[in-house]
Amino acid sequence: MKVTFTLALLLCAIAQSSSAQQKTFDWTRASDEVVRLDPADYHTGRVYRPGPGGGNMHIDIQAKQPVTIAMAFADEWNNALQHPDPATLSNLTYRCMREHVTTTTYECHLPSERPMVLIIQDERIPNRAMLTGIAAVLNRGAKKFISPNDLKITYYSWTCVTNCILPEYQWFRLVKEKYELTSVPKIYSLLTPERDGQQLSVKIKAPIPMTIAVLPSKFADQIYDKPDTMSSALSNTSCKQRGVQSLTFDCHFNLTDGPQSLVIKPDTSFSGHKKAEIELQTVRCIANCGQ
């Protein structure tokens, strides 16, 4: 068991989450697409819809003959297909263009919140410029038979590959009370740790200096029966603070620590009616707890 200080409960939650195993992501094979391209033909592939921060795409290409690969904005490309004139085609914007490809892994970072489409064109034309080639294909008449270009596209998705189903944790309040101080120690039965490293947040606010400790319940029972044994009982825990009036601190417990109790006692004598406030919270697993 160990004790650490914290500035805010939110920071505790973040620390608890980060201490767990992290998910690992990688490109995983999603689907294959096989296409046959005639000379100068193009193929319209998958449409990608990146989020607010943009996104990446990743594919494998295998072609019998060289091809040109690029990404275009989907709305511009659709407009070009409907109006295949030189003016429309000249306004197309391409990203990540790669030429003379037969076998490659193709990747492209896409801008945010605007769909983009994968374009692949057969390069078997005298002028390999993509704009000229597309215009020729869209406006040409009958095709002459030439051996087709066999093209295979393997699409990938960015997915979790390890630690994909992790435990989910949530803060739960164990105690929140404002009570009247007495010279007799105040004792609460708290919890039995459900896992190693279980976090407990302790918050106290009092008008006079106080000793506060979380310790094994068997020692708390001894204090209840014999209050003068408190000093010796405190040697059995590191989760303790002396002489505090306003403080928030954290402790961590392991399964072997067993049932735990909270003990609070004024450090000085006092007169009149005085009240102290105590709040305790712990992090518990709420889902996927056996992972």
N, C-alpha and C positions, 0 to 999 in steps of 0.2 A: 504494500500500500504506500502511496506517495501523495504529497500535498503540493499544489501549485496555486499561484495567485492568478486572478483574471481581472481584466478591466471591464468586461461586459459579458452578459450571458450569450450574446450573439457570437462573440469570438469563441466561446466554449463550444458552441454547436458546430462551428466551422472546423475547429481542431478535432472534434470527435469524428466528423465525417472524413477528414483528410487522413486520419490514422487507419482507416479501413483500406483494404486492397482496392487498387484503382482498376477501372475497366481499361482494357487494351483494344484499340481499334486498328483495322487494316483493310486493304482492298481485298474483297472476296468476289469470286466469280459469280455473276448473276445470270447471264444468258448469252447465247451465241446467235449470230445472224449470218446467213450465207446468201451472197448476192452474186449475180452474173452481170458484168458490165460490158457493153459494146464500146468500141472506140469513142472517146470523148463523152461517154455517158457519165451521168452523176448519180449518186445515191443519197437520198435524204434519210439520215439516221435518227437517232433518238433525240427528243427535245429535253433539254435540261432547264430546270427552274430553280436557280439559286436563291437563297434567302437574303435577308437584309445585309449580312456581312459578306456576300458573294459565296463562291464555292468552287470546288475542284471536280474535274471529271477525269476518268482513267479508263482506257480501252487498250486492247491488243489488236493489231491489224496484221493480216496475212493476205497478200495479193500475188497473183501469178504474174501480173504486169505492173509497172510503176503506177502509183496513184498520187493525187494531191489531196491532203486532208486539211480541213479548216473548220472553225466554228463561225456561224453567222447568227445575227439576231433573227429570231423566228418570225417576227412580224415583217421585217424587211425581206426575208427570203420568200415568205408566202406572197408578198406583193410582187416580187420579181417573177414568180411562177405565173401569176395572173397577168402580168404586164411585161412580157419579155422584150422590152425595147432597150436600146443602148443607154438611154438616160437613166432608166430605173436601175439597170445593172451596174452602172458606174457609181451609184450611190451606196452600194452594198458595203458593209464594214465587216472585214474578216479578222478573226483573232487566231493566234497560234497556228498560222499556216505552215505546213510542211510539205515539201515537194519530193518527187522521185522515191516514194516509199514503197517497199515490197513487204518488209517485216519490221514491225516496230511496236513499242509501247508508247502510246500517245497520251499526253496529259495536257490540260489547259486550266488555268485559273479564270473563272468566269466572274464578270461584274455582278453587282447585287441587283436583285429584284427585277430582272428582265430576262425572259426565256431566250435560250440560245439553242440552235439546232446543229447537229453534226452533218457536215457535207463532205462527201468523198467523190472525187472525179477521176475517171480513167484518163491517163495522160497521152494516149495514142492519137494525138493530133499534131499538125505541124507547129502551131503556136500553142505552147502549154499554159499561157496565161489563163487563169481561171475565168475571168470575165468574158474573154473572147470565146473560150470553150463552151461555157454555159449558154451564151447567146446562140452559138452554132447549133447546139443540141436542141434548144427550145424552138428554133425556127426551121430546122431541117425537115426534109421530106422523108422519102423511103430510105431504109438502111441497106447498106451492102453487107453481105454476110462475111464476117471475119471472126476468127476464133475468139470467144468471149474471155473476158478477164474474170477469173474466179476470185471472189473476195470473201474473206471471213472476218467478222467483227466479233470480238469477245468483250462484252460489257462487264464492268465491275461496279460494285457498290461499297461504300465506306461503312463497315459494320463492326460491331463488337465481336472479338474473337476469343477473349479470355476474361474471366471474372465478370461475366455479363449479367448474372443474377446476384446482386449483392444485397446484404441485409440493409434494411431501412430503419433508421433510428428517429426517435422523437423525444423531446423533453416532456417530463411529467412532474407535476407538483406533488410532493409527499406531505409537506407541512407548510401552512401559513397561518400564523397565530400571533396575536398581541395578548400578552398575559401579564399578570401582576407579579412582581418580583417578591420572592421570599428568600430567607437564608438557606432554605433546603434546596438541593440541586433539582433542577427540572430535567426529566428524562422522557425521551420519545423512543419507541421501537420503530426503526426505519425500514430496513430492507435486508434481504439476503441477495448478494450479488448473483446475477444470472449469467455473467461471463467475466473473463479477465479484462481488466482495464475499465470497468464500468465507472462512469463519471458521476460525481455528486457535487452539486453547487450549494454552498452554505452562505446565507446572508443574515447578518444580525445588526440590529440597531437598538442601543440601550442608553439610558441616561447615566450609567456608571460603568466602570471597567468590569468586564466579564471574562470568565474562562469558558470556552466552548470547545467540545471535542466530540468526534465520532469514533467509537471504539467497539470492540466485540461485545455483544449483548451480555455475555456472562460476567464481564467486568462491570458493566452498567448495573446489573442486578446486585452486585456486591456493594456498589455505591448507594443504591436504594436502601439496602439493609443497614449499611454502616457508612454514612456520609464522610466520616473522617478517613476512609480509605481512598478518597478521590485522587490524592496526590500520587499514590503508588499505582493506581489503576491507569493514570495518564501515561505511564511509561510503556504501556502496551499499544500505543497508537502514535502515528506521525500526523494524523489528521486532527490538529488541535491548535488553538490560539489562546494566548493569555493576555489579559489587560486590554481587551478591545471593546470599543463602543459602537463603531460603525465600520463594517468590513464585509466584503464578499470574497470568498476563497473556494477553491476546488480541491477535491480529493478523488483518488482513483482506488478502486477495490478489485480484488481478484476472487475467484470462486473459493479458494482455500481460506479466505478471511472469514467466511461464515456470516451469520446474522450480525447486523450492526445496529447500534443505538446511539442517540444523540444525548449528550449531557451538557447542561448549562448551569453555571453557578456564579453569583456575584463575587468579585474579588475583594470587595470592601464592605464594611458595615454601612447601613443607611437607615434613615428614618422616614416615615411618611409612606404614602402610596406612590409607587413608581412602576412603570410598565416597560417591558421590552418587546421588540418585534423580531420574530424569527421566520425564515422561509427557507425551505430545502426543496431542491429539484434534482431529478436524476434522468439520465438518458436510457431509454429502454428500446429494445428491438420491437418493431411493429409488423414487419413483413420479411419474408425470406430468411427467417432467423436460423434455419438449419444449414445455411450455405457456408 
